[in-house]
Amino acid sequence: MAEQALDDSERRRFLIRLTSVVGGAGVAATCVPFVASMNPSSDVAAKAETEVSLNDITPGAMRTVAWQGKPVFILHRTPEQISAASASGGGLDPEPDSKRVQNPEWLVVIGVCTHMGCVPNKEGAGWVCHCHGSEYDDSGRVTRGPAPKNLEVPPYRFVAADKIVIGKAG
């Protein structure tokens, strides 16, 4: 009888270990797809960065590109626009122009009004949000209106003299 009790005890330990291993493998197999589902989808990852050629943007002209579903304004500033932006410290949210640009010729800002999320229009020496009257200068700094902050500068880097990548700072 003692030998049979020993066999039952060993059998029980073996079954407990086997159940633990199989159960652990089942938990791992269940968790892998769940954790993988938290990664960004391929379409979101594709929009994480946007490459923009600057070749055909003449001085004084602006191009709007999409990045993460938002408009980004890329302004090729003239020497006069650079001088005016450098001379002014900004209006309601003071910030030097040199902190907002990597290259004085190129201004890159997210084209969404910081008041209510409207898209301002390029007019004269800056942008005007006609929804609520906010105005921004050629450095994207708010100069008038209810907008509390300057237009946001997205992370970007120059990968060549005539090409930038928006979405990841250099």
Residue frames as qw, qx, qy, qz and C-alpha x, y, z in Angstrom:
[[0.000, 0.883, 0.470, 0.000, 0.00, 0.00, 0.00],
 [0.319, -0.771, 0.093, 0.543, 2.79, 2.39, 0.85],
 [0.384, -0.112, 0.594, 0.698, 4.27, 1.84, -2.61],
 [0.169, 0.623, 0.669, 0.369, 0.94, 2.60, -4.28],
 [0.171, -0.914, -0.268, 0.251, 0.56, 5.80, -2.21],
 [0.381, -0.536, 0.340, 0.672, 4.00, 6.86, -3.34],
 [0.311, 0.213, 0.696, 0.611, 3.07, 6.21, -6.96],
 [0.024, 0.821, 0.559, 0.116, -0.14, 8.21, -6.56],
 [0.288, -0.839, -0.037, 0.460, 1.82, 11.09, -5.00],
 [0.366, -0.297, 0.517, 0.715, 4.37, 11.11, -7.83],
 [0.224, 0.472, 0.728, 0.444, 1.60, 10.87, -10.40],
 [0.081, -0.896, -0.413, 0.139, -0.20, 13.81, -8.77],
 [0.307, -0.701, 0.194, 0.614, 2.99, 15.96, -8.83],
 [0.342, 0.005, 0.674, 0.654, 3.59, 15.03, -12.47],
 [0.122, 0.675, 0.675, 0.272, 0.02, 16.00, -13.41],
 [0.177, -0.896, -0.210, 0.349, 0.28, 19.30, -11.51],
 [0.331, -0.500, 0.404, 0.691, 3.55, 20.15, -13.30],
 [0.281, 0.248, 0.749, 0.546, 2.13, 19.11, -16.66],
 [0.026, 0.825, 0.563, 0.037, -1.01, 21.20, -16.07],
 [0.254, -0.813, 0.005, 0.525, 1.15, 24.19, -15.07],
 [0.327, -0.261, 0.565, 0.711, 3.29, 23.94, -18.20],
 [0.172, 0.457, 0.751, 0.444, 0.31, 23.50, -20.53],
 [0.094, -0.873, -0.451, 0.158, -1.60, 26.28, -18.76],
 [0.296, -0.675, 0.169, 0.654, 1.42, 28.62, -18.98],
 [0.273, -0.006, 0.666, 0.695, 1.78, 27.92, -22.69],
 [0.073, 0.669, 0.706, 0.219, -1.94, 28.61, -23.16],
 [0.173, -0.873, -0.220, 0.400, -1.70, 31.94, -21.33],
 [0.301, -0.465, 0.409, 0.725, 1.34, 32.94, -23.43],
 [0.227, 0.251, 0.758, 0.558, -0.42, 31.93, -26.66],
 [0.011, -0.811, -0.584, -0.019, -3.44, 34.00, -25.66],
 [0.263, -0.814, -0.068, 0.513, -1.39, 37.07, -24.65],
 [0.434, -0.152, 0.474, 0.751, 0.79, 37.33, -27.76],
 [0.158, 0.534, 0.593, 0.582, -2.03, 38.38, -30.14],
 [0.245, -0.881, -0.396, 0.084, -3.48, 40.69, -27.50],
 [0.423, -0.653, 0.133, 0.614, -0.17, 42.50, -26.96],
 [0.379, 0.063, 0.568, 0.728, 0.48, 42.58, -30.73],
 [0.087, 0.741, 0.602, 0.283, -2.90, 44.26, -31.24],
 [0.274, -0.869, -0.172, 0.374, -1.63, 47.26, -29.26],
 [0.441, -0.212, 0.389, 0.780, 1.02, 48.04, -31.90],
 [0.339, 0.565, -0.024, -0.752, 0.09, 50.72, -34.44],
 [0.790, 0.426, 0.441, -0.026, -1.53, 49.40, -37.60],
 [0.618, 0.063, 0.404, 0.672, 0.42, 49.55, -40.84],
 [0.198, 0.763, 0.367, 0.494, -1.58, 52.53, -42.15],
 [0.374, -0.926, -0.044, 0.023, -0.88, 54.49, -38.97],
 [0.692, -0.422, 0.294, 0.506, 2.81, 53.59, -39.04],
 [0.532, 0.402, 0.421, 0.616, 2.96, 54.71, -42.67],
 [0.010, 0.882, 0.236, 0.408, 1.62, 58.13, -41.69],
 [0.648, -0.639, -0.131, 0.393, 4.11, 58.54, -38.84],
 [0.343, -0.478, 0.290, 0.755, 6.52, 60.32, -41.16],
 [0.555, 0.773, 0.306, -0.029, 5.96, 62.40, -44.28],
 [0.546, -0.199, 0.327, 0.745, 8.77, 63.18, -46.71],
 [0.305, 0.892, 0.274, -0.191, 8.46, 66.50, -48.55],
 [0.604, 0.205, 0.248, 0.729, 10.50, 67.78, -51.49],
 [0.100, -0.777, -0.204, 0.586, 11.11, 71.53, -51.24],
 [0.445, 0.011, 0.509, 0.737, 12.31, 71.93, -54.85],
 [0.090, 0.495, 0.572, 0.648, 9.21, 73.49, -56.38],
 [0.257, -0.847, -0.426, 0.188, 8.28, 75.88, -53.54],
 [0.407, 0.575, 0.016, 0.710, 9.41, 79.32, -54.70],
 [0.252, -0.105, -0.446, 0.853, 10.40, 82.04, -52.20],
 [0.322, 0.008, 0.111, -0.940, 7.25, 83.56, -50.75],
 [0.679, -0.071, -0.512, -0.521, 5.14, 80.51, -51.64],
 [0.467, -0.281, 0.692, -0.473, 3.61, 77.97, -49.29],
 [0.549, 0.018, -0.772, -0.322, 2.67, 74.31, -49.60],
 [0.654, -0.310, 0.406, -0.558, 0.27, 72.41, -47.37],
 [0.483, 0.172, -0.853, -0.098, 0.92, 68.72, -46.78],
 [0.802, -0.438, -0.105, -0.392, -0.87, 66.18, -44.61],
 [0.330, 0.320, -0.801, 0.384, 0.85, 64.62, -41.62],
 [0.086, -0.188, -0.877, 0.433, -1.06, 62.41, -39.16],
 [0.006, 0.679, 0.724, 0.124, -4.32, 63.77, -40.52],
 [0.151, -0.839, -0.194, 0.486, -3.32, 67.40, -39.88],
 [0.534, 0.798, 0.053, 0.273, -2.37, 70.12, -42.36],
 [0.614, -0.483, 0.083, 0.618, 1.26, 71.22, -42.16],
 [0.335, 0.941, 0.027, -0.030, 2.20, 74.58, -43.68],
 [0.721, -0.171, 0.217, 0.636, 5.64, 74.78, -45.29],
 [0.197, 0.970, 0.105, -0.099, 6.50, 78.39, -46.09],
 [0.708, 0.158, 0.090, 0.682, 9.56, 79.30, -48.18],
 [0.173, -0.896, -0.225, 0.341, 10.25, 82.67, -46.65],
 [0.486, 0.749, 0.003, 0.450, 11.73, 85.61, -48.54],
 [0.481, 0.110, -0.368, 0.788, 14.57, 87.68, -47.03],
 [0.233, -0.417, 0.030, -0.878, 11.96, 90.33, -46.14],
 [0.787, -0.416, -0.296, -0.347, 9.78, 87.78, -44.33],
 [0.782, -0.102, -0.431, 0.440, 12.81, 86.46, -42.46],
 [0.233, 0.267, -0.250, 0.901, 13.83, 89.98, -41.41],
 [0.470, -0.448, -0.083, -0.756, 10.31, 90.85, -40.23],
 [0.863, -0.338, -0.358, -0.113, 9.97, 87.58, -38.28],
 [0.688, 0.009, -0.399, 0.606, 13.42, 88.00, -36.70],
 [0.057, 0.380, -0.156, 0.910, 12.74, 91.62, -35.72],
 [0.620, -0.434, -0.057, -0.651, 9.53, 90.74, -33.88],
 [0.086, -0.282, 0.877, -0.380, 9.51, 88.76, -30.64],
 [0.229, -0.343, -0.897, -0.157, 6.01, 87.51, -31.28],
 [0.325, -0.492, -0.143, -0.794, 2.73, 88.72, -29.90],
 [0.714, -0.484, 0.036, -0.504, 0.52, 86.98, -27.36],
 [0.947, -0.267, 0.141, 0.110, 2.84, 83.97, -26.94],
 [0.148, 0.892, -0.413, -0.111, 6.34, 85.50, -27.34],
 [0.877, -0.138, 0.389, 0.247, 8.96, 83.21, -28.87],
 [0.045, -0.668, 0.463, 0.581, 12.00, 84.15, -30.95],
 [0.771, 0.502, -0.184, -0.346, 11.82, 83.19, -34.61],
 [0.280, 0.565, -0.775, 0.035, 15.16, 81.37, -34.27],
 [0.361, -0.149, 0.845, -0.365, 13.56, 78.87, -31.87],
 [0.709, 0.365, 0.382, -0.467, 10.78, 78.08, -34.37],
 [0.752, 0.620, -0.174, -0.145, 12.87, 77.31, -37.46],
 [0.847, -0.249, 0.299, 0.361, 15.83, 75.08, -38.27],
 [0.439, 0.122, 0.384, 0.803, 16.67, 77.02, -41.41],
 [0.092, 0.459, 0.235, -0.852, 15.48, 80.68, -41.59],
 [0.236, 0.136, -0.562, -0.781, 14.28, 80.20, -45.20],
 [0.473, -0.205, -0.786, -0.340, 11.80, 77.48, -44.21],
 [0.412, -0.195, 0.491, -0.742, 8.97, 77.67, -41.71],
 [0.448, -0.126, -0.856, -0.225, 7.22, 74.38, -40.90],
 [0.289, -0.079, 0.546, -0.782, 4.11, 74.59, -38.67],
 [0.071, 0.378, 0.923, 0.008, 0.97, 72.59, -38.06],
 [0.123, -0.203, -0.282, -0.929, -1.82, 74.57, -39.70],
 [0.413, -0.572, -0.701, -0.101, -4.38, 74.21, -36.92],
 [0.162, -0.681, 0.104, -0.707, -5.54, 77.25, -34.94],
 [0.332, 0.041, -0.793, 0.510, -4.72, 76.83, -31.27],
 [0.378, -0.102, 0.283, -0.876, -8.05, 78.30, -30.24],
 [0.759, 0.124, 0.373, -0.519, -10.69, 75.92, -31.63],
 [0.607, -0.073, 0.757, 0.232, -8.82, 73.78, -34.17],
 [0.591, 0.759, 0.177, -0.207, -9.82, 75.62, -37.35],
 [0.720, 0.093, 0.305, 0.617, -7.44, 75.86, -40.32],
 [0.021, -0.793, -0.022, 0.609, -6.20, 79.44, -40.83],
 [0.672, 0.671, 0.238, 0.206, -5.78, 80.93, -44.32],
 [0.561, -0.160, 0.126, 0.803, -2.53, 82.48, -45.59],
 [0.164, 0.910, 0.326, 0.194, -3.13, 86.20, -45.97],
 [0.067, 0.942, -0.205, 0.257, -0.48, 88.88, -46.35],
 [0.183, 0.594, -0.679, 0.390, 2.19, 88.66, -43.64],
 [0.231, -0.181, 0.850, -0.438, 0.80, 85.59, -41.92],
 [0.223, -0.284, -0.901, -0.241, -2.34, 83.56, -41.40],
 [0.396, -0.147, 0.201, -0.884, -5.87, 84.52, -40.37],
 [0.025, -0.261, -0.961, 0.083, -8.38, 82.19, -38.76],
 [0.257, -0.258, -0.281, -0.888, -11.71, 83.57, -39.94],
 [0.501, -0.443, -0.740, -0.069, -13.72, 81.44, -37.53],
 [0.499, -0.747, -0.371, 0.236, -12.82, 83.48, -34.46],
 [0.129, 0.980, -0.042, 0.145, -10.39, 86.17, -35.66],
 [0.691, -0.558, 0.284, 0.361, -6.99, 84.87, -34.54],
 [0.541, 0.813, -0.215, 0.033, -4.01, 86.09, -36.54],
 [0.838, -0.334, 0.240, 0.358, -0.52, 84.61, -36.85],
 [0.106, 0.849, -0.366, -0.367, 2.66, 86.14, -38.31],
 [0.744, 0.518, -0.406, -0.109, 5.09, 84.56, -40.81],
 [0.122, 0.404, -0.852, 0.310, 6.72, 82.72, -37.94],
 [0.546, -0.313, -0.753, -0.193, 3.40, 81.14, -36.91],
 [0.212, -0.161, -0.612, 0.745, 3.22, 83.23, -33.73],
 [0.074, -0.754, -0.647, -0.085, -0.18, 84.41, -32.58],
 [0.237, 0.136, -0.054, 0.960, -0.42, 88.21, -32.81],
 [0.384, -0.071, 0.087, -0.917, -4.13, 88.79, -32.27],
 [0.679, -0.138, -0.492, -0.527, -7.32, 87.04, -31.28],
 [0.779, -0.458, 0.189, -0.385, -8.52, 84.42, -28.86],
 [0.893, 0.192, -0.372, 0.165, -5.86, 81.82, -29.79],
 [0.607, -0.783, 0.132, 0.026, -3.74, 81.27, -26.67],
 [0.651, -0.432, 0.488, 0.390, -0.62, 79.82, -28.31],
 [0.175, 0.589, -0.551, -0.565, 1.50, 79.94, -31.44],
 [0.889, 0.282, -0.234, -0.276, 0.99, 77.46, -34.26],
 [0.811, -0.415, 0.406, 0.073, 2.74, 74.25, -33.25],
 [0.305, 0.666, -0.645, -0.215, 6.06, 73.32, -34.87],
 [0.988, -0.043, -0.009, -0.147, 6.01, 69.58, -35.65],
 [0.602, -0.496, 0.539, 0.320, 9.10, 67.44, -35.23],
 [0.764, 0.644, 0.044, 0.009, 10.98, 67.51, -38.53],
 [0.555, -0.530, 0.415, 0.489, 14.46, 67.24, -39.96],
 [0.474, 0.739, -0.329, -0.347, 16.28, 68.17, -43.15],
 [0.884, -0.073, 0.430, 0.169, 17.52, 65.03, -44.92],
 [0.565, 0.257, 0.331, 0.710, 18.94, 67.11, -47.77],
 [0.088, -0.184, -0.030, 0.979, 19.06, 70.82, -48.64],
 [0.398, 0.003, -0.344, -0.851, 15.84, 70.38, -50.61],
 [0.650, -0.240, -0.665, -0.278, 14.01, 67.69, -48.61],
 [0.286, -0.376, 0.579, -0.665, 12.51, 67.39, -45.13],
 [0.458, -0.237, -0.854, -0.071, 10.94, 64.55, -43.20],
 [0.421, -0.438, 0.174, -0.775, 8.10, 65.54, -40.89],
 [0.879, -0.289, -0.254, -0.283, 7.41, 63.30, -37.93],
 [0.874, -0.320, -0.112, 0.347, 10.77, 62.63, -36.41],
 [0.064, -0.974, 0.207, 0.065, 13.18, 65.29, -35.24],
 [0.767, 0.455, -0.333, 0.306, 16.80, 65.01, -36.27]]
